[in-house]
Amino acid sequence: MSVNVLESELWYLQEIETRLVPTRHFRTYNHDVEAIEFGSLGRSSHPRLSDARFAAIEKKDFNRRKLAYPTPTAKVTTTVKYTSPKGQNSYSRHVDWNFEQLQQGLDAAQASRARQSTTAALRQRERSLMTSGLRVTILRRDDYRCRMCGASAADGAVLHIDHITPVSRDGLTVPENLQTLCESCNLGKSNRFIG
């Protein structure tokens, strides 16, 4: 969820700010109301109504007309789905955040991003661009065969999608930089560039 929050960080910050503006205005309003309440209430000019009774009635009426404290609200719902490369397993997780959880989640995600180096954050973002649709496209393009040794899933090979120029060496997650490799070829290649 934190990654999703950071992808739309500016929008979330604007929405949080929009919801907090009334609370700041309320502080000024509340200060002005307290000045009126303590300075102007409590005296009656009618001879049959005591000052104490008049003050109680006026205070009750005054409190009924006071605005309630504005409570910022929000509900952010996200569903994260994962399907295994062969499509045999599928998992889904659903998370709801209210306004306070959204603020805390955004603060935590920003702090986590600040702890990471810029390079590490960019590499993580680049790796996150590998979608299941992109995986299928590369597998089809490579005829479901390892581009190094020619093994296929029909031969019992576990196929991976590999960055030709590794992400750790500024490789991008684009079809031109992706290839199908079997597990052993991919693990043997590691983060080396093999042209």
Residue frames relative to the residue before (quaternion, step in Angstrom):
aa qw qx qy qz dx dy dz
M 1.0000 0.0000 0.0000 0.0000 0.00 0.00 0.00
S 0.6245 0.5626 -0.3447 0.4179 3.57 1.02 -0.80
V 0.6264 0.5271 -0.3396 0.4631 3.59 1.02 -0.77
N 0.6543 0.5086 -0.3105 0.4656 3.59 0.95 -0.86
V 0.6330 0.5302 -0.3294 0.4579 3.57 1.01 -0.81
L 0.6876 0.4824 -0.2935 0.4565 3.59 0.89 -0.88
E 0.5990 0.5641 -0.3710 0.4307 3.61 1.10 -0.58
S 0.7670 0.2525 -0.1464 0.5715 3.59 1.12 -0.62
E 0.1367 0.8636 -0.4781 0.0826 3.55 1.21 0.58
L 0.6817 0.4920 -0.3104 0.4437 3.62 0.78 -0.94
W 0.6391 0.5201 -0.3289 0.4614 3.56 0.98 -0.82
Y 0.6607 0.5002 -0.3111 0.4653 3.59 0.90 -0.92
L 0.6442 0.5220 -0.3277 0.4530 3.60 0.94 -0.85
Q 0.6515 0.5052 -0.3163 0.4694 3.61 0.98 -0.82
E 0.6660 0.4997 -0.3044 0.4627 3.57 0.95 -0.87
I 0.6315 0.5127 -0.3303 0.4787 3.61 1.00 -0.76
E 0.6572 0.5109 -0.3082 0.4604 3.58 0.91 -0.94
T 0.6316 0.5387 -0.3288 0.4504 3.60 0.96 -0.86
R 0.7080 0.4523 -0.2605 0.4757 3.59 0.98 -0.84
L 0.6702 0.4962 -0.3082 0.4579 3.61 1.15 -0.43
V 0.5025 0.6725 -0.4210 0.3436 3.62 1.18 -0.45
P 0.6726 0.4869 -0.3334 0.4465 3.68 0.78 -0.83
T 0.6268 0.5331 -0.3627 0.4375 3.63 1.04 -0.61
R 0.6413 0.5038 -0.3310 0.4747 3.59 1.09 -0.65
H 0.6380 0.5069 -0.3238 0.4809 3.58 1.03 -0.78
F 0.6233 0.5587 -0.3401 0.4285 3.57 1.05 -0.75
R 0.5979 0.5634 -0.3723 0.4317 3.62 1.02 -0.68
T 0.6630 0.4831 -0.2991 0.4874 3.59 0.95 -0.88
Y 0.6390 0.5286 -0.3124 0.4634 3.55 0.95 -0.94
N 0.6776 0.5032 -0.2925 0.4496 3.57 0.84 -1.00
H 0.6262 0.5283 -0.3331 0.4666 3.60 1.02 -0.77
D 0.6701 0.4910 -0.2967 0.4711 3.59 0.92 -0.92
V 0.6456 0.5201 -0.3191 0.4592 3.60 1.00 -0.83
E 0.6499 0.5104 -0.3225 0.4616 3.60 0.95 -0.83
A 0.6225 0.5341 -0.3424 0.4582 3.61 1.03 -0.72
I 0.6572 0.4876 -0.3046 0.4874 3.60 1.00 -0.81
E 0.6650 0.5379 -0.3054 0.4185 3.56 0.87 -1.01
F 0.7649 0.3775 -0.2093 0.4781 3.58 0.80 -0.94
G 0.7212 0.4505 -0.2660 0.4541 3.59 1.16 -0.37
S 0.8118 0.3422 -0.1325 0.4542 3.58 1.02 -0.69
L 0.6594 0.5368 -0.3260 0.4133 3.61 1.11 -0.33
G 0.7129 0.5563 -0.3169 0.2863 3.53 -1.31 0.35
R 0.7282 0.3879 -0.2749 0.4936 3.69 1.09 -0.01
S 0.1378 -0.7836 0.6033 0.0548 3.55 -0.94 0.99
S 0.3296 -0.7393 0.5501 0.2054 3.54 -1.10 0.69
H 0.5340 0.6213 -0.4059 0.4051 3.59 1.29 -0.06
P 0.4540 -0.7332 0.4307 0.2661 3.63 -0.74 1.03
R 0.7141 0.4579 -0.2775 0.4510 3.66 1.05 -0.57
L 0.6734 0.4431 -0.2923 0.5145 3.59 1.28 0.00
S 0.3605 -0.7483 0.5138 0.2149 3.54 -0.60 1.16
D 0.6318 -0.5467 0.3997 0.3770 3.55 -1.25 0.53
A 0.6462 0.5283 -0.3247 0.4449 3.60 0.99 -0.81
R 0.6676 0.4917 -0.2968 0.4737 3.60 0.93 -0.91
F 0.6449 0.5192 -0.3119 0.4661 3.57 0.99 -0.90
A 0.6541 0.5170 -0.3101 0.4567 3.59 0.94 -0.89
A 0.6493 0.5146 -0.3234 0.4572 3.60 0.98 -0.81
I 0.6625 0.4943 -0.3035 0.4740 3.60 0.94 -0.88
E 0.6787 0.4962 -0.2904 0.4569 3.55 0.88 -0.97
K 0.6482 0.5141 -0.3199 0.4618 3.59 0.98 -0.82
K 0.6404 0.5220 -0.3207 0.4632 3.59 1.00 -0.85
D 0.6700 0.4856 -0.2877 0.4823 3.58 0.92 -0.91
F 0.6389 0.5314 -0.3145 0.4588 3.57 0.99 -0.85
N 0.6850 0.4847 -0.2854 0.4630 3.61 0.87 -0.93
R 0.6172 0.5463 -0.3425 0.4509 3.58 1.10 -0.68
R 0.7172 0.4463 -0.2450 0.4758 3.59 1.07 -0.70
K 0.5122 0.6439 -0.4252 0.3772 3.60 1.22 -0.24
L 0.4681 -0.6637 0.5068 0.2890 3.54 -1.06 0.76
A 0.4593 -0.6627 0.5168 0.2877 3.53 -1.11 0.71
Y 0.6098 -0.5460 0.4224 0.3893 3.54 -1.22 0.50
P 0.4006 -0.7214 0.4998 0.2633 3.63 -0.76 0.96
T 0.1809 -0.7856 0.5852 0.0878 3.56 -0.79 1.01
P 0.3325 -0.7481 0.5318 0.2165 3.59 -0.52 1.12
T 0.0577 -0.8068 0.5879 0.0110 3.56 -0.88 0.92
A 0.1018 0.7520 -0.6483 0.0618 3.51 -1.26 0.55
K 0.0541 -0.7584 0.6455 0.0720 3.51 -1.26 0.41
V 0.0481 -0.7845 0.6180 -0.0191 3.53 -0.62 1.18
T 0.0761 -0.7953 0.6015 0.0002 3.53 -0.76 1.09
T 0.0275 0.7887 -0.6136 0.0268 3.54 -0.94 0.89
T 0.1400 -0.7589 0.6312 0.0782 3.51 -1.15 0.71
V 0.1389 -0.7756 0.6133 0.0549 3.54 -0.76 1.07
K 0.0723 -0.8010 0.5943 0.0065 3.55 -0.81 1.05
Y 0.0547 -0.7712 0.6335 0.0318 3.54 -1.13 0.72
T 0.0553 -0.7594 0.6478 0.0235 3.53 -1.00 0.90
S 0.4865 -0.6731 0.4710 0.2974 3.55 -0.84 0.98
P 0.6751 -0.5258 0.3236 0.4038 3.60 -1.14 0.58
K 0.7151 0.4108 -0.2670 0.4986 3.62 0.99 -0.67
G 0.4850 -0.7003 0.4067 0.3301 3.58 1.25 -0.11
Q 0.4573 0.7047 -0.4420 0.3145 3.59 1.23 0.20
N 0.7788 0.2316 -0.1194 0.5707 3.58 1.05 -0.74
S 0.0214 -0.7829 0.6217 -0.0098 3.51 -1.06 0.81
Y 0.0618 -0.7979 0.5996 -0.0048 3.55 -0.88 0.99
S 0.0638 -0.7871 0.6134 0.0133 3.52 -1.16 0.68
R 0.0392 -0.7816 0.6223 0.0166 3.56 -1.05 0.80
H 0.1918 -0.7894 0.5813 0.0456 3.53 -0.88 1.07
V 0.0077 -0.8039 0.5938 -0.0321 3.60 -0.81 1.02
D 0.1255 -0.7600 0.6340 0.0684 3.57 -1.03 0.88
W 0.0847 -0.7728 0.6272 0.0471 3.57 -1.03 0.86
N 0.2935 -0.7087 0.6062 0.2099 3.55 -1.08 0.77
F 0.7776 -0.3639 0.2198 0.4633 3.61 -1.27 -0.04
E 0.6847 0.4792 -0.2950 0.4631 3.60 0.85 -0.95
Q 0.6544 0.5048 -0.3119 0.4686 3.59 0.97 -0.83
L 0.6155 0.5348 -0.3452 0.4647 3.58 1.08 -0.69
Q 0.6536 0.4996 -0.3167 0.4721 3.59 0.91 -0.87
Q 0.6791 0.4859 -0.2894 0.4679 3.58 0.88 -0.95
G 0.6566 0.5173 -0.3057 0.4559 3.58 0.97 -0.85
L 0.6509 0.4984 -0.3105 0.4811 3.57 1.01 -0.81
D 0.6447 0.5120 -0.3202 0.4686 3.60 0.97 -0.84
A 0.6659 0.5005 -0.3015 0.4639 3.60 0.94 -0.88
A 0.6583 0.5029 -0.3097 0.4667 3.59 0.97 -0.84
Q 0.6469 0.5039 -0.3203 0.4743 3.60 1.00 -0.78
A 0.6476 0.5084 -0.3195 0.4692 3.60 0.98 -0.80
S 0.6412 0.5173 -0.3193 0.4683 3.58 0.99 -0.83
R 0.6550 0.5025 -0.3110 0.4709 3.57 0.96 -0.85
A 0.6452 0.5241 -0.3245 0.4514 3.59 0.99 -0.78
R 0.6420 0.5258 -0.3219 0.4558 3.59 1.10 -0.68
Q 0.6556 0.4935 -0.3156 0.4764 3.56 1.08 -0.67
S 0.4835 -0.6152 0.5147 0.3505 3.52 -1.15 0.52
T 0.6414 -0.5270 0.3830 0.4053 3.57 -1.17 0.49
T 0.6450 0.5296 -0.3218 0.4472 3.57 0.96 -0.85
A 0.6673 0.4970 -0.3057 0.4629 3.58 0.88 -0.92
A 0.6488 0.5137 -0.3201 0.4611 3.59 0.97 -0.81
L 0.6594 0.4997 -0.3103 0.4682 3.60 0.97 -0.82
R 0.6428 0.5122 -0.3232 0.4690 3.58 1.02 -0.77
Q 0.6458 0.5112 -0.3203 0.4680 3.57 0.95 -0.84
R 0.6456 0.5091 -0.3153 0.4739 3.58 0.98 -0.83
E 0.6453 0.5241 -0.3223 0.4528 3.59 0.95 -0.84
R 0.6631 0.4961 -0.3044 0.4706 3.58 0.96 -0.83
S 0.6448 0.5400 -0.3268 0.4311 3.59 1.07 -0.70
L 0.5716 0.6039 -0.3755 0.4093 3.60 1.24 -0.24
M 0.5397 0.6052 -0.4017 0.4254 3.59 1.28 -0.19
T 0.0563 -0.8157 0.5756 -0.0150 3.57 -0.27 1.28
S 0.6421 -0.5122 0.3875 0.4187 3.57 -1.24 0.28
G 0.6166 0.5467 -0.3416 0.4519 3.60 1.08 -0.68
L 0.6541 0.4985 -0.3056 0.4797 3.56 1.00 -0.83
R 0.6098 0.5490 -0.3468 0.4543 3.60 1.02 -0.75
V 0.6717 0.4949 -0.2948 0.4658 3.58 0.86 -0.98
T 0.6264 0.5440 -0.3333 0.4478 3.61 0.98 -0.83
I 0.6842 0.4694 -0.2872 0.4785 3.60 0.89 -0.93
L 0.6322 0.5249 -0.3389 0.4583 3.62 0.95 -0.79
R 0.6565 0.4975 -0.3106 0.4743 3.62 0.91 -0.85
R 0.6550 0.5266 -0.3191 0.4381 3.55 0.87 -0.99
D 0.7473 0.3816 -0.2039 0.5043 3.59 1.00 -0.88
D 0.4735 -0.7133 0.4112 0.3130 3.59 1.28 0.38
Y 0.5721 -0.6318 0.3631 0.3765 3.59 1.09 0.78
R 0.5681 0.5616 -0.3893 0.4586 3.60 1.04 0.84
C 0.5343 -0.5953 0.4959 0.3381 3.55 -1.21 0.64
R 0.3997 -0.7404 0.4922 0.2231 3.58 -0.80 0.98
M 0.6567 0.4921 -0.3283 0.4677 3.63 1.20 -0.21
C 0.8362 0.1706 -0.0675 0.5168 3.60 0.73 -0.99
G 0.5048 -0.6937 0.3952 0.3282 3.59 1.25 -0.13
A 0.4280 0.7061 -0.4668 0.3169 3.63 1.25 0.01
S 0.1613 -0.7832 0.5941 0.0880 3.57 -1.15 0.64
A 0.6744 -0.4726 0.3698 0.4303 3.54 -1.31 0.17
A 0.6005 0.5683 -0.3522 0.4386 3.59 1.13 -0.63
D 0.6594 0.4791 -0.2916 0.5007 3.59 1.24 -0.55
G 0.5931 -0.5843 0.3578 0.4230 3.59 1.27 -0.06
A 0.4699 0.6801 -0.4429 0.3473 3.59 1.27 0.11
V 0.3417 -0.6831 0.6040 0.2274 3.54 -1.17 0.69
L 0.2162 -0.8150 0.5298 0.0918 3.58 -0.54 1.17
H 0.1465 -0.7636 0.6268 0.0510 3.53 -1.08 0.92
I 0.3344 -0.6667 0.6094 0.2690 3.52 -1.31 0.32
D 0.1380 -0.8235 0.5502 -0.0080 3.54 -0.65 1.25
H 0.3973 -0.6547 0.5829 0.2715 3.54 -1.21 0.62
I 0.4267 -0.7003 0.5068 0.2658 3.62 -0.67 1.06
T 0.7137 0.1860 -0.1321 0.6622 3.55 0.94 -0.93
P 0.4162 -0.7525 0.4415 0.2563 3.61 -0.36 1.20
V 0.6008 -0.5611 0.4352 0.3673 3.54 -1.19 0.62
S 0.6324 0.5429 -0.3305 0.4428 3.59 1.07 -0.71
R 0.7180 0.3366 -0.2298 0.5642 3.58 1.31 -0.24
D 0.6503 -0.5794 0.2704 0.4102 3.53 1.16 0.86
G 0.3234 0.7370 -0.5207 0.2849 3.59 1.11 0.65
L 0.3545 -0.7475 0.5300 0.1864 3.54 -1.09 0.74
T 0.4339 -0.6632 0.5406 0.2823 3.55 -1.25 0.47
V 0.3403 0.6893 -0.5462 0.3328 3.52 0.30 1.38
P 0.6612 -0.5429 0.3230 0.4046 3.62 -1.03 0.64
E 0.6430 0.5439 -0.3298 0.4266 3.60 1.01 -0.77
N 0.7359 0.3800 -0.2181 0.5162 3.60 1.19 -0.50
L 0.6382 0.5155 -0.3311 0.4662 3.59 1.22 0.26
Q 0.0017 -0.7883 0.6150 -0.0162 3.55 -1.15 0.69
T 0.4580 -0.6441 0.5341 0.3002 3.54 -1.28 0.40
L 0.0406 0.7726 -0.6320 0.0455 3.56 -0.89 1.00
C 0.4680 -0.6215 0.5273 0.3415 3.54 -1.17 0.53
E 0.7096 -0.4804 0.3059 0.4149 3.56 -1.24 0.40
S 0.6995 0.4707 -0.2976 0.4478 3.62 0.80 -0.92
C 0.6496 0.4936 -0.3296 0.4752 3.63 0.98 -0.73
N 0.6545 0.5143 -0.3154 0.4557 3.59 0.97 -0.83
L 0.6794 0.4685 -0.3008 0.4779 3.59 0.91 -0.87
G 0.6408 0.5204 -0.3268 0.4602 3.61 1.08 -0.65
K 0.6462 0.5227 -0.3148 0.4583 3.57 1.09 -0.71
S 0.1025 -0.8205 0.5449 0.1391 3.58 1.04 -0.87
N 0.7443 -0.3697 0.2618 0.4907 3.60 -0.77 -0.97
R 0.3940 0.7057 -0.4916 0.3240 3.57 1.16 0.57
F 0.3906 -0.6693 0.5775 0.2567 3.50 -1.27 0.50
I 0.0148 -0.7846 0.6193 -0.0250 3.56 -0.67 1.13
G 0.2539 -0.8364 0.4742 0.1055 3.55 -0.32 1.25
